[in-house]
Amino acid sequence: MKKNKKYKKIKIIMVFTTVLLIAFVAVVGLYKTGIYRFDFFKDVYKKIDFQLSTNELNIPQDALSFSVYDIEQGEYLFYEGDSQLPTVASLAKLFAIDYALTKVNLEDVIEVNQEVLDLVPAGSSLANLKVGKYTVKEIMEAMLVPSGNDAAYSLAYYIAKNELGEGYTATEYINYFMTELSEYLIEEGYSKTNLYNDPSGASMSADTHLDDINRVALKLYNYDFVKECVGKSTFSIQTPQGEFTWKNTNKFLDKKSPYYNENVKGIKTGTMASSYNIVVLYKKDGKEYLITCLASLSDEGRYKAVQSAINTIIKYVVLLIILLFLLFPLYWVLLTSFKTNMEAYKFPPTFTVKNPTVQSYINLFTVDNDFFTYYKNNFVVAGSAALITTLMAIMAGYALSRFNFKWNAWIVAAFTSAQMFPVVSRLISLYKILGDVHLINTHPGLILAVTAGMLPFTIMLMSSFYDGIPKELEEAARVDGASRLQILFKVVVPLVKPGMLAVGIYSFLIAWDDYLHASTLIQTDALRTLSAGVALRYLGELSYDWSLINTISIVGTIPMVIIFFFFQKYMVKGLVAGAVKG
């Protein structure tokens, strides 16, 4: 009785240890991949965060400031030009509208007079307003779509006259408006923006900052009337003075433009000599980005800069879709392992666990212990195959690299051709050879078969590492009296440790995941490795215990996941280093 209690305690400890290990691996994996940000897979796309690097964005060198802002995440993905204060140009109208919305209603009526129109700088962009009455909303639309300076002056005049009353000149009203606007900018935290004496941004002295532009653009875009007018290539209004139809200054909206992009939703351009600005809201598949380019030296430059950012975003989106495609099976296996078998069979399937349970893990440790026989066998076979493969690759790779036999080229050709044929094509002859030496249904026979399949690649890999080692080191050691074996193991091998590690990890992973060799060459259940054992024992003819099967998959995958997370950089380093010839 005491022994049974003791074993029961041990089993419980093993269950909880395994579950904790799985949880740890899962947490590490979720953190590494960023999946912890996902709300769930149906809107996973919206929750992805990424960073854009300077090298990935082809931003013209003449753009003083550039940023890509993830609206949903509330953070910059790319940001350059923090110390710059570019000319604001017509983007000043965004600040003027922001301030005006605190003073007037959209339905208020503005009476545009000739005195105001005469103040508009000659040659500047116009909405071509006529003397007459307009609503505040129409005036603001005239500021946003054609970037009408006449509309900006009319709005400033109206607000100032409402506050000062009659008796002032148009210039005095405009100056008053700009004084009040400047105080408003300071109060609202737009401390790096100076508009001076022009509400339209026509002053060369007026400048701004990325942070201020992005803030005001995002703020205004929350207004429905702003969304409506800035997102169209042409926009029309009906007034007592007749119909006005304006062409948007944003070429991303024009279908005839080479820069047309259906996913661009606004917002505004700003243009002055040698200072071409643009603020763009890019929306695709539920994700929104504010892309801002300030002070490009050409009209073409600003559009190309923004397009470069859009292309980079698209590239990341594609990569993330691929990532989700690859990771979803792992997520599903982990999820199912914590379901009851009844819930696992439910249709349509559930993408979350309503009543999570660890019963499958408990059963794995207490009811059906054949799994651990397969698990042990897997370690024996994979570990032995990896060790033998690495040792043989060390010596054979060295010989292939250093000894110039007349048949070297044929050896390399044979190794290369061996990789062209699938494992299945070799199994018949392999079965015959191992049968002749009585190694069928034995671990040594399986180890030899797996090792033989991995050797061609691993030998060539190790050979490439040796090729990168200067032969002068060996010649110096030979002068000092070292033998060939001493040179190999004391001089050369320490220099190719990354290659050895790469070969060892590769061999272990391949052997661990082997199914065809194990299922063909092993017939006794007690000798089977993990893949073959699970397939032949747990996958029934008529029904499956999906919860248990996925639990087995999770536990069986733990060694591979641990190796991947903790040794991937060494493996990549080894593979890359082996590809570089010295």
C-alpha positions as CSV (number, residue, x, y, z in Angstrom):
1,M,0.0,0.0,0.0
2,K,2.8,2.4,0.9
3,K,4.6,1.6,-2.4
4,N,1.4,2.3,-4.4
5,K,0.9,5.7,-2.6
6,K,4.6,6.5,-3.2
7,Y,4.2,5.7,-7.0
8,K,1.0,7.7,-7.1
9,K,2.7,10.8,-5.6
10,I,5.5,10.4,-8.1
11,K,3.0,10.2,-11.0
12,I,1.2,13.3,-9.8
13,I,4.5,15.2,-9.5
14,M,5.4,14.1,-13.0
15,V,2.0,15.2,-14.4
16,F,2.3,18.7,-12.9
17,T,6.0,19.0,-13.9
18,T,5.1,18.2,-17.4
19,V,2.2,20.6,-17.5
20,L,4.4,23.4,-16.1
21,L,7.1,22.6,-18.6
22,I,4.5,22.8,-21.4
23,A,3.2,26.0,-20.0
24,F,6.7,27.4,-19.9
25,V,7.5,26.4,-23.5
26,A,4.2,27.8,-24.6
27,V,4.8,31.1,-22.9
28,V,8.3,31.4,-24.4
29,G,6.9,30.5,-27.8
30,L,4.1,33.0,-27.6
31,Y,6.4,35.7,-26.5
32,K,8.9,34.9,-29.2
33,T,6.3,35.0,-31.9
34,G,4.2,37.8,-30.6
35,I,1.1,35.7,-30.6
36,Y,0.4,36.9,-27.0
37,R,-1.0,40.0,-28.7
38,F,-3.7,38.1,-30.5
39,D,-7.3,38.6,-29.3
40,F,-8.0,35.4,-31.3
41,F,-7.4,34.0,-34.7
42,K,-10.5,35.4,-36.4
43,D,-9.2,38.9,-35.8
44,V,-5.5,38.0,-35.2
45,Y,-4.6,40.0,-38.2
46,K,-5.7,43.2,-36.5
47,K,-3.6,42.6,-33.4
48,I,-0.2,42.1,-35.0
49,D,2.6,44.5,-34.2
50,F,5.9,44.9,-36.0
51,Q,8.7,47.2,-36.4
52,L,10.0,48.8,-39.6
53,S,13.7,49.5,-39.8
54,T,15.5,52.3,-41.6
55,N,17.1,49.9,-44.1
56,E,13.7,48.5,-45.1
57,L,12.2,51.8,-46.0
58,N,13.5,53.5,-49.1
59,I,13.0,57.0,-47.8
60,P,14.4,59.8,-50.0
61,Q,17.3,61.4,-48.3
62,D,15.8,64.9,-48.9
63,A,12.8,64.2,-46.7
64,L,13.5,65.9,-43.4
65,S,10.9,63.9,-41.4
66,F,9.1,60.7,-41.9
67,S,7.0,58.4,-39.7
68,V,4.7,55.4,-39.9
69,Y,2.2,55.2,-37.0
70,D,0.1,52.2,-36.1
71,I,-3.2,53.7,-35.1
72,E,-4.6,50.6,-33.3
73,Q,-1.4,49.9,-31.3
74,G,-0.9,53.6,-30.7
75,E,2.8,53.5,-31.4
76,Y,5.4,54.4,-34.1
77,L,6.7,51.7,-36.3
78,F,9.1,54.0,-38.0
79,Y,10.2,57.5,-36.9
80,E,12.9,59.8,-38.4
81,G,13.4,63.5,-38.1
82,D,12.6,64.3,-34.4
83,S,15.0,67.2,-34.4
84,Q,13.6,68.7,-37.6
85,L,11.1,71.6,-38.0
86,P,10.0,71.5,-41.7
87,T,8.0,74.2,-43.4
88,V,4.3,73.4,-42.6
89,A,2.8,74.7,-45.9
90,S,-0.9,73.9,-46.3
91,L,-0.8,71.4,-43.4
92,A,-1.3,74.6,-41.3
93,K,-5.0,74.4,-42.3
94,L,-5.3,71.3,-40.1
95,F,-4.4,73.3,-37.0
96,A,-6.7,76.2,-38.1
97,I,-9.6,73.8,-38.5
98,D,-8.9,72.1,-35.1
99,Y,-9.0,75.5,-33.4
100,A,-12.1,76.7,-35.3
101,L,-14.1,73.6,-34.2
102,T,-13.8,74.9,-30.6
103,K,-15.3,78.2,-31.6
104,V,-18.1,77.5,-34.2
105,N,-20.6,74.9,-35.3
106,L,-20.5,73.2,-38.6
107,E,-24.0,74.6,-39.5
108,D,-23.0,78.2,-38.8
109,V,-23.1,80.5,-41.9
110,I,-20.1,82.4,-43.0
111,E,-20.4,85.3,-45.4
112,V,-17.4,85.6,-47.6
113,N,-16.6,89.2,-48.8
114,Q,-14.3,90.6,-51.4
115,E,-12.1,92.3,-48.7
116,V,-11.1,88.9,-47.4
117,L,-10.6,87.4,-50.8
118,D,-8.2,90.2,-51.7
119,L,-5.9,89.3,-48.8
120,V,-5.2,85.8,-50.1
121,P,-1.6,85.6,-51.4
122,A,-1.4,85.7,-55.1
123,G,-0.6,82.4,-56.8
124,S,-1.5,80.3,-53.8
125,S,-4.0,77.3,-54.0
126,L,-7.6,78.4,-54.1
127,A,-11.1,76.8,-53.7
128,N,-12.3,79.7,-56.0
129,L,-14.9,80.8,-53.6
130,K,-17.3,83.5,-54.7
131,V,-18.7,86.3,-52.6
132,G,-21.7,84.9,-50.7
133,K,-22.8,82.6,-47.9
134,Y,-21.4,79.2,-47.0
135,T,-21.7,77.0,-44.0
136,V,-18.6,76.4,-41.7
137,K,-18.6,72.8,-42.9
138,E,-18.4,73.8,-46.5
139,I,-15.6,76.2,-45.8
140,M,-13.6,73.6,-44.0
141,E,-14.2,71.1,-46.8
142,A,-12.8,73.8,-49.2
143,M,-9.7,74.0,-46.9
144,L,-9.2,70.2,-46.9
145,V,-9.9,69.1,-50.5
146,P,-8.5,71.7,-52.9
147,S,-6.5,73.3,-50.0
148,G,-8.1,76.6,-50.6
149,N,-6.3,79.5,-49.0
150,D,-9.3,81.7,-49.7
151,A,-11.4,79.4,-47.5
152,A,-8.8,79.5,-44.7
153,Y,-8.8,83.3,-44.7
154,S,-12.6,83.4,-44.7
155,L,-12.8,81.1,-41.7
156,A,-10.3,83.1,-39.8
157,Y,-12.1,86.4,-40.6
158,Y,-15.4,85.0,-39.5
159,I,-14.2,83.7,-36.1
160,A,-12.3,86.9,-35.3
161,K,-15.2,89.2,-36.3
162,N,-17.5,87.2,-34.0
163,E,-15.2,87.8,-31.1
164,L,-14.1,91.4,-31.8
165,G,-17.3,92.7,-33.4
166,E,-17.5,95.4,-36.1
167,G,-15.0,98.2,-36.8
168,Y,-11.8,96.4,-37.7
169,T,-10.1,95.8,-41.0
170,A,-9.8,92.3,-42.6
171,T,-6.0,92.3,-41.8
172,E,-6.7,93.1,-38.2
173,Y,-9.2,90.3,-37.9
174,I,-6.8,87.8,-39.5
175,N,-4.0,88.9,-37.2
176,Y,-6.2,88.5,-34.1
177,F,-7.2,85.0,-35.3
178,M,-3.6,84.0,-35.6
179,T,-2.7,85.4,-32.2
180,E,-5.5,83.3,-30.6
181,L,-4.6,80.3,-32.7
182,S,-0.9,80.5,-31.5
183,E,-2.1,80.5,-27.8
184,Y,-4.4,77.6,-28.6
185,L,-1.5,75.6,-30.0
186,I,0.6,76.1,-26.9
187,E,-2.3,75.2,-24.6
188,E,-3.0,72.0,-26.6
189,G,0.6,70.9,-26.6
190,Y,1.4,71.7,-30.2
191,S,4.5,73.4,-28.8
192,K,6.7,72.8,-31.8
193,T,4.4,74.4,-34.4
194,N,4.6,78.1,-35.3
195,L,2.2,79.4,-37.9
196,Y,3.0,83.1,-37.5
197,N,0.6,85.4,-39.4
198,D,-1.0,83.2,-42.1
199,P,-3.9,80.7,-41.4
200,S,-3.4,79.0,-44.7
201,G,0.3,78.1,-44.1
202,A,1.5,80.3,-47.0
203,S,4.3,81.8,-44.8
204,M,7.8,80.5,-45.4
205,S,8.5,81.1,-41.7
206,A,5.8,78.8,-40.5
207,D,7.1,75.4,-39.4
208,T,5.9,72.3,-37.5
209,H,7.0,68.9,-36.2
210,L,6.0,65.3,-36.9
211,D,4.4,64.8,-33.5
212,D,2.2,67.8,-33.9
213,I,1.1,67.0,-37.5
214,N,0.3,63.4,-36.6
215,R,-1.7,64.4,-33.5
216,V,-3.9,66.9,-35.3
217,A,-4.4,64.7,-38.3
218,L,-5.6,61.8,-36.2
219,K,-7.8,64.1,-34.2
220,L,-9.5,65.6,-37.2
221,Y,-10.0,62.3,-38.9
222,N,-12.4,61.3,-36.2
223,Y,-14.9,63.8,-37.6
224,D,-17.3,62.2,-40.1
225,F,-17.3,65.2,-42.4
226,V,-13.5,65.1,-42.6
227,K,-13.5,61.3,-43.5
228,E,-16.0,62.0,-46.2
229,C,-14.3,64.8,-48.0
230,V,-10.6,63.8,-47.7
231,G,-11.2,60.3,-49.0
232,K,-12.5,61.2,-52.4
233,S,-10.6,62.2,-55.6
234,T,-13.2,64.8,-56.4
235,F,-15.7,66.4,-54.0
236,S,-18.7,68.5,-54.7
237,I,-20.9,70.9,-52.6
238,Q,-24.0,72.8,-53.5
239,T,-24.2,76.4,-52.2
240,P,-26.3,79.5,-52.9
241,Q,-23.5,80.6,-55.2
242,G,-23.8,77.4,-57.2
243,E,-22.1,74.0,-57.3
244,F,-18.4,73.7,-56.5
245,T,-16.5,70.6,-57.6
246,W,-12.9,70.3,-56.3
247,K,-10.1,67.9,-57.2
248,N,-8.3,66.5,-54.2
249,T,-4.6,67.5,-54.0
250,N,-3.8,63.9,-52.8
251,K,-2.7,62.0,-55.9
252,F,-3.1,58.6,-54.1
253,L,-6.8,59.1,-54.5
254,D,-6.7,59.8,-58.3
255,K,-7.3,56.6,-60.4
256,K,-5.5,58.2,-63.3
257,S,-2.4,59.0,-61.2
258,P,0.6,56.6,-61.2
259,Y,0.4,56.8,-57.4
260,Y,-3.2,55.7,-57.1
261,N,-3.8,53.3,-54.2
262,E,-7.3,52.1,-53.3
263,N,-6.3,51.6,-49.6
264,V,-5.3,55.2,-49.0
265,K,-8.2,57.1,-47.3
266,G,-6.8,60.7,-47.1
267,I,-5.7,62.9,-45.5
268,K,-3.9,66.0,-46.8
269,T,-1.0,67.5,-48.7
270,G,1.0,70.7,-48.2
271,T,3.1,72.2,-50.9
272,M,5.6,75.1,-51.0
273,A,8.8,75.7,-52.9
274,S,11.3,72.9,-51.9
275,S,9.0,71.6,-49.2
276,Y,6.5,68.9,-50.2
277,N,4.5,67.5,-47.4
278,I,1.9,64.7,-47.2
279,V,-0.1,63.0,-44.5
280,V,-1.7,59.7,-45.6
281,L,-4.1,57.3,-43.8
282,Y,-3.5,53.8,-45.1
283,K,-6.1,51.2,-44.3
284,K,-5.9,47.5,-45.3
285,D,-7.6,44.4,-43.8
286,G,-8.7,46.2,-40.7
287,K,-5.3,47.8,-39.9
288,E,-4.8,51.5,-40.1
289,Y,-1.5,53.4,-40.4
290,L,-0.8,57.1,-40.5
291,I,2.1,57.8,-42.8
292,T,3.6,61.2,-42.8
293,C,6.3,62.7,-45.0
294,L,7.5,66.3,-44.4
295,A,9.8,68.5,-46.5
296,S,10.6,66.3,-49.4
297,L,12.3,68.3,-52.2
298,S,10.0,67.1,-54.9
299,D,6.4,66.2,-55.5
300,E,7.4,62.8,-56.7
301,G,9.7,62.2,-53.7
302,R,6.9,62.4,-51.1
303,Y,4.7,60.0,-53.0
304,K,7.5,57.5,-53.5
305,A,8.4,57.7,-49.8
306,V,4.9,56.9,-48.7
307,Q,4.6,54.2,-51.3
308,S,7.8,52.6,-50.0
309,A,6.3,52.5,-46.5
310,I,3.1,50.9,-47.9
311,N,5.1,48.3,-49.7
312,T,7.0,47.5,-46.5
313,I,3.7,47.1,-44.6
314,I,2.4,44.8,-47.3
315,K,5.5,42.7,-47.1
316,Y,5.2,42.3,-43.4
317,V,1.5,41.5,-43.7
318,V,2.3,38.6,-46.1
319,L,5.0,37.3,-43.8
320,L,2.7,37.4,-40.9
321,I,0.0,35.5,-42.8
322,I,2.6,32.8,-43.5
323,L,3.6,32.8,-39.9
324,L,0.0,32.3,-38.8
325,F,-0.4,29.5,-41.3
326,L,2.6,27.7,-39.9
327,L,1.8,28.3,-36.2
328,F,-1.9,27.5,-36.2
329,P,-1.4,23.7,-36.2
330,L,0.8,24.0,-33.1
331,Y,-1.8,26.2,-31.5
332,W,-4.5,23.7,-32.4
333,V,-2.6,20.7,-31.0
334,L,-1.9,22.5,-27.7
335,L,-5.5,23.6,-27.5
336,T,-7.0,20.2,-28.1
337,S,-4.7,18.6,-25.5
338,F,-6.6,20.6,-22.8
339,K,-10.1,19.6,-24.2
340,T,-12.2,16.7,-23.3
341,N,-12.6,14.1,-26.1
342,M,-16.2,15.1,-26.4
343,E,-15.3,18.8,-26.9
344,A,-12.5,17.8,-29.4
345,Y,-15.2,16.1,-31.6
346,K,-17.5,19.0,-31.5
347,F,-18.6,20.6,-34.8
348,P,-18.2,23.3,-35.6
349,P,-14.9,23.2,-33.7
350,T,-14.2,25.6,-30.9
351,F,-11.2,27.8,-31.0
352,T,-11.0,28.2,-27.3
353,V,-11.3,25.8,-24.4
354,K,-14.5,26.2,-22.5
355,N,-13.7,23.8,-19.7
356,P,-9.9,23.2,-19.7
357,T,-8.8,19.9,-18.2
358,V,-5.4,18.1,-17.7
359,Q,-7.0,14.7,-17.6
360,S,-5.3,13.6,-20.8
361,Y,-1.9,14.4,-19.2
362,I,-2.9,12.5,-16.0
363,N,-4.0,9.5,-18.1
364,L,-0.7,9.6,-20.1
365,F,1.3,9.2,-16.9
366,T,-1.0,6.9,-15.0
367,V,-3.1,4.8,-17.4
368,D,-1.1,4.2,-20.6
369,N,2.6,4.1,-20.0
370,D,3.6,2.6,-23.4
371,F,4.1,6.1,-24.5
372,F,7.2,6.4,-22.3
373,T,8.7,3.3,-23.8
374,Y,8.4,5.0,-27.2
375,Y,9.8,8.2,-25.7
376,K,12.8,6.4,-24.3
377,N,13.5,4.6,-27.5
378,N,13.3,7.9,-29.4
379,F,16.1,9.4,-27.2
380,V,18.2,6.3,-27.6
381,V,17.9,6.2,-31.4
382,A,18.0,10.0,-32.0
383,G,20.9,10.5,-29.6
384,S,22.9,7.6,-31.0
385,A,22.3,8.6,-34.6
386,A,23.2,12.2,-33.9
387,L,26.5,11.2,-32.1
388,I,27.5,8.7,-34.8
389,T,26.6,11.1,-37.6
390,T,28.6,14.0,-36.0
391,L,31.7,11.9,-35.5
392,M,31.7,10.5,-39.0
393,A,30.9,13.9,-40.5
394,I,33.9,15.3,-38.6
395,M,36.3,12.8,-40.1
396,A,34.8,12.3,-43.5
397,G,34.2,16.0,-44.0
398,Y,37.9,16.7,-43.2
399,A,39.0,14.0,-45.7
400,L,36.8,15.4,-48.4
401,S,38.1,18.9,-47.8
402,R,41.8,18.2,-47.3
403,F,42.6,15.1,-49.4
404,N,42.6,15.7,-53.1
405,F,41.7,12.2,-54.4
406,K,41.1,11.9,-58.1
407,W,37.6,10.7,-57.4
408,N,36.6,13.5,-55.0
409,A,34.3,15.0,-57.6
410,W,32.5,11.7,-58.0
411,I,32.1,11.4,-54.2
412,V,30.5,14.8,-54.1
413,A,28.3,13.9,-57.0
414,A,27.2,10.7,-55.2
415,F,26.5,12.6,-52.0
416,T,24.5,15.2,-53.9
417,S,22.5,12.7,-55.9
418,A,21.7,10.8,-52.7
419,Q,19.7,13.8,-51.6
420,M,17.6,13.7,-54.7
421,F,15.7,10.5,-53.9
422,P,13.0,10.2,-51.2
423,V,13.4,7.9,-48.3
424,V,10.7,5.5,-49.6
425,S,12.8,4.7,-52.7
426,R,15.6,3.4,-50.5
427,L,13.6,1.3,-48.1
428,I,13.4,-1.9,-50.1
429,S,17.1,-2.2,-50.7
430,L,17.8,-1.0,-47.1
431,Y,15.4,-3.6,-45.7
432,K,17.3,-6.3,-47.8
433,I,20.7,-5.3,-46.6
434,L,19.8,-5.0,-42.9
435,G,18.0,-8.4,-43.2
436,D,21.1,-10.1,-44.5
437,V,23.1,-9.0,-41.5
438,H,20.2,-9.7,-39.1
439,L,19.6,-6.1,-38.0
440,I,15.9,-6.0,-38.8
441,N,13.7,-5.2,-35.7
442,T,16.7,-3.9,-33.7
443,H,17.8,-0.5,-32.6
444,P,21.3,-0.7,-34.0
445,G,19.7,-1.5,-37.4
446,L,17.4,1.5,-37.2
447,I,20.3,3.8,-36.0
448,L,22.4,2.7,-39.0
449,A,19.6,3.3,-41.4
450,V,18.8,6.8,-40.1
451,T,22.5,7.7,-39.9
452,A,23.1,6.5,-43.5
453,G,20.3,8.8,-44.7
454,M,21.8,11.9,-43.0
455,L,25.5,11.4,-43.7
456,P,25.7,12.8,-47.3
457,F,24.4,16.2,-46.3
458,T,26.3,16.4,-42.9
459,I,29.6,15.4,-44.5
460,M,29.3,18.1,-47.2
461,L,28.3,20.6,-44.5
462,M,31.3,19.8,-42.4
463,S,33.5,19.9,-45.5
464,S,32.4,23.5,-46.1
465,F,33.5,24.4,-42.6
466,Y,36.9,22.9,-43.1
467,D,37.3,24.8,-46.4
468,G,37.1,28.0,-44.4
469,I,40.0,27.0,-42.2
470,P,43.5,28.2,-43.5
471,K,45.7,25.3,-44.3
472,E,48.7,27.3,-43.0
473,L,47.5,26.5,-39.5
474,E,47.9,22.8,-40.1
475,E,51.2,23.2,-41.8
476,A,52.5,25.1,-38.8
477,A,51.3,22.3,-36.5
478,R,52.9,19.7,-38.7
479,V,56.2,21.5,-38.5
480,D,55.9,21.3,-34.7
481,G,55.7,17.6,-35.0
482,A,51.9,17.0,-34.6
483,S,50.4,14.0,-36.3
484,R,47.4,14.1,-38.7
485,L,45.0,13.1,-35.9
486,Q,46.4,15.6,-33.5
487,I,46.1,18.3,-36.0
488,L,42.5,17.3,-36.7
489,F,41.3,17.1,-33.1
490,K,43.5,19.7,-31.4
491,V,43.8,22.4,-34.0
492,V,41.0,22.1,-36.6
493,V,38.1,20.7,-34.7
494,P,38.0,23.5,-32.1
495,L,37.7,26.0,-35.0
496,V,34.6,24.2,-36.5
497,K,32.6,23.9,-33.3
498,P,29.7,25.9,-34.9
499,G,29.6,23.3,-37.7
500,M,29.7,20.4,-35.3
501,L,26.8,21.9,-33.3
502,A,24.8,22.5,-36.5
503,V,25.4,18.9,-37.6
504,G,24.5,17.5,-34.2
505,I,21.3,19.5,-33.9
506,Y,20.2,18.7,-37.4
507,S,20.9,15.0,-37.0
508,F,19.0,14.8,-33.7
509,L,16.0,16.6,-35.0
510,I,15.8,14.5,-38.2
511,A,16.2,11.3,-36.2
512,W,13.7,12.3,-33.6
513,D,11.0,13.0,-36.2
514,D,11.7,9.8,-38.3
515,Y,8.7,7.7,-39.1
516,L,9.3,5.7,-42.3
517,H,12.5,4.0,-41.1
518,A,11.0,3.2,-37.7
519,S,7.7,1.9,-39.0
520,T,9.4,-0.3,-41.7
521,L,12.4,-1.7,-39.8
522,I,10.8,-2.2,-36.4
523,Q,8.1,-4.7,-35.8
524,T,8.1,-5.2,-32.0
525,D,6.0,-2.7,-30.1
526,A,8.5,-2.4,-27.2
527,L,11.2,-1.3,-29.7
528,R,9.2,1.3,-31.6
529,T,10.1,5.0,-31.5
530,L,7.7,7.8,-30.9
531,S,6.3,8.6,-34.3
532,A,5.7,5.0,-35.3
533,G,4.5,4.0,-31.9
534,V,1.9,6.7,-31.7
535,A,0.7,6.1,-35.2
536,L,0.3,2.4,-34.8
537,R,-1.0,2.3,-31.3
538,Y,-3.1,5.4,-30.6
539,L,-4.6,6.0,-34.0
540,G,-7.5,3.5,-34.0
541,E,-9.3,2.2,-37.1
542,L,-12.8,3.5,-36.1
543,S,-12.2,6.1,-33.4
544,Y,-9.5,8.4,-32.0
545,D,-8.9,9.8,-28.6
546,W,-8.0,13.2,-30.0
547,S,-7.3,14.7,-26.6
548,L,-4.8,12.0,-25.7
549,I,-3.2,12.0,-29.1
550,N,-2.6,15.8,-29.0
551,T,-1.3,15.5,-25.5
552,I,1.2,12.9,-26.7
553,S,2.2,15.2,-29.5
554,I,2.8,18.1,-27.2
555,V,4.9,16.1,-24.7
556,G,6.7,14.4,-27.6
557,T,7.5,17.8,-29.2
558,I,9.0,19.4,-26.1
559,P,12.6,18.3,-26.7
560,M,12.5,19.7,-30.3
561,V,10.9,23.0,-29.1
562,I,13.5,23.4,-26.4
563,I,16.3,22.7,-28.9
564,F,14.8,25.2,-31.3
565,F,14.3,28.1,-28.8
566,F,17.7,27.7,-27.1
567,F,19.9,26.6,-29.9
568,Q,18.5,28.1,-33.0
569,K,21.0,30.9,-33.1
570,Y,23.9,28.5,-32.9
571,M,22.4,26.4,-35.7
572,V,21.8,29.4,-37.9
573,K,25.3,30.6,-37.1
574,G,26.7,27.3,-38.0
575,L,24.8,27.0,-41.3
576,V,25.7,30.5,-42.3
577,A,29.3,30.2,-41.3
578,G,29.6,27.0,-43.2
579,A,28.4,28.7,-46.3
580,V,31.1,31.3,-46.2
581,K,34.4,30.3,-47.9
582,G,37.5,31.6,-46.3
